Amino acid sequence: MSLIVIAPKEHILNLSEVRDFSLIEEIFQIAQKLIQKYELDKTNFRIITNGGEYQDSKHLHFHLISGNALKIS
């Protein structure tokens, strides 16, 4: 499994605090470039962000994860 963290330079606490949604567009454009660069589209990948008690780091960031599918129960 591999993990890439994508974070904006501007401090934003979490997704619910985003006011300029062009930031989200830019993050997903970056994610798309990384998916293509590392050929993650030929395997499994997902992009996640956490909030509330799930969020350990109090700065908006996204996890680009590839590898075996996660089992959610």
N, C-alpha and C positions, 0 to 999 in steps of 0.2 A: 504494500500500500504506500502511496505517496501523498503528501499534503503540501499545498502551497497556500500561504496566507496572503490575502489581498486587503490592504487597508488604505483609506484615504489619508492624505497628509493633514487635512483639517480635522481638528478634534470634534468628533460627534459621538455622543454617548452610546446610542444604539439606533436601530432602524426606525424606531418611532419618533426620533428627533430630527430625521432628515427633512429639510425644507426645500432644497434644490434637487429635484429628481434627476437632473442631468448628471449628477454625481453617480447615481445608480446605473445610468446608461453607460457612463465611462468605466465603471467597475466591471460591468458585464462585457464591454468591448475588450477590456484587458483580459478577462477570463477566457473569452473566445480565442484571443491570440495565443494564450498559454495552452489551451486545449489543442489548438492546431499545431503549435510548436512541438509539444511533447506527445503528439498523436494520441491524446487521451480519448478522442472520439472513436478510436479503434478498440477501446477497452470499455470499462465502466468508469463513470465519473459523476460527481454531484457537487453542488455548491450550496453551502449552508451558512447561516448566521444565527447567533444566539441572542437572547434577550432575557431580562429578568434574572431569576436565580440560575438559569443555564449559562449566563454570561460571566465568565471569570475575569476577563480583561474588559475594563470599562471604557472601551474605545471601539467604535464600529469597525468590524472586520468580517471578511468572508473566508470560508475554508473551501478550497478547491481540492476535493479528495478523489483519488482514483485507486482502483484495485478491486478486490472482491466486494460484491454487493453487501451492504450492511443488513443484518437481520433485525427487524424491528418487531418487537412482540407487543 
